[in-house]
Amino acid sequence: MKRPPSRPKLDDTARIRHMLDAARRALELVRGKPIAELPPEDETALALARLLEILGEAARQVTPTTRLRHPTIAWRDIADTRNRIIHEYFDVDLEIIAAIVAHDLPDLIPALEVVLHELLERNP
């Protein structure tokens, strides 16, 4: 398989926007659905796993400066979740994904909005 050409490195503003988009989409996707009861091969379950992967990869790429400015965001935990989903794809627990979506993402979104607002004010 041929590798695609390299892309330019994204800045923190783009990464935070990716995180917000993934978190919001995940919440929209689960609205009214019993996620923990879905089979792992269900399209919704697969989409949620992918959105958490995106969230974690973007968090991993946020610069240390931004991470230090916002220590209440669990940057490492978000990235670790991504690593678990990718590297242990055969053992993804939908109950854990459901808990993350239900309990963590609603609080994460406003925190990321604060980060984005600050970044946009510093670099208009």
N, C-alpha and C positions, 0 to 999 in steps of 0.2 A: 504494500500500500504506500503510495507516494505521499509525502508530507506536504501540507499546504504551506504557502509562504508565511513567514512570521508576520504577526500583526503588531502594531504599535502598543506600547505599554499603556495601560489605562491608569488614570489618576484616581485619587480617593473619592472624588465626586462621582465619577462613573461607577466605581465599586459600590459605594453606598446606594446609589440609584439601583444597581443590580440587586443588592440585598433587599431593598424596599420592594422592588417589583416581585421578587421571588416570594417574599413573606406575604405580600398582599394576595398574590395569585393562589398561594397555598390556602389561605383563609377562605377565599372565594370558592375554591375547589371542594372544601370539606363541608360547606354550609349544608346542614341537614342530612349529612351522610354518616353512618356508623363506621368510621375508618378502621377501628381496631378489629372489626368483624370481617373486613374484606380479605379475600385471598391475595397473596403476595403478587400474583400475576395480573390482578385487576388493573385496568388502565388508570384509575384514580390513584391507586397505591403506587404504581410506577411513576406517575407524574409527581406525586408528593415527594417521593424519594429523590427524583431529579431536581425538584425545586430546592430541597434541603442541601443537595450537593452544590448547586449554584450559590446558595446562601453561604455555605461554608467556604467554598473556593474564593468568593469575593472577600469574605471576612479575613481569610488567610493572607490575602494580597494587600489589605489596608496597611498603610505605613505605620511604623511604631509611633511616630509623632501623634497621629490621629488616635491610635489606640490608647496612648498614655493620656491624652486629653479627655478621653471618655472611658474611664476605668469601670464604670458600672455596666458596660456592655460586656458580655461574656465571650469575647473574641475567640479565645482559645477553645472554649467548649463548642462554639459554633463550628469552628474548623475541625475539631475532633469528631463531631457528629458526621461531617462530610467524609472524613477519612474512614470512619466505621462503615458508612453506607457503601462507599466505593470498594474498600478492601475486603469487607465481609458481606458482600452482596447476597450471599447464600443464607445469611443468618440475620436478615433485617427484621426487626420486631415491630409490627405495625402498631402495637399498643404504645410503644415508645414514641413512634412517629406521631401518633394521634395525640399523645400527651404534649409533645413539643409544639405541635400546631395549636392545640387548645389552650395551653398554659403559658408558653414562652413567646410565641409570635405576637399575640395581642399587646404585650408589654414592649417587645422589641421594636415594633413599628414606630411608636412615638419617639423612642430613644434615637432611632436612626434618623428620624425627621429632624431632630435637634442637631445631630451631627451634620446632616446635609445643609441645613440652614446656616450653620457656622461656617462650613466650607465655602458656601456660595458668598457669604459676606466677606470672607477673607480673600477670595479669588473670584471676583465678579466676571 
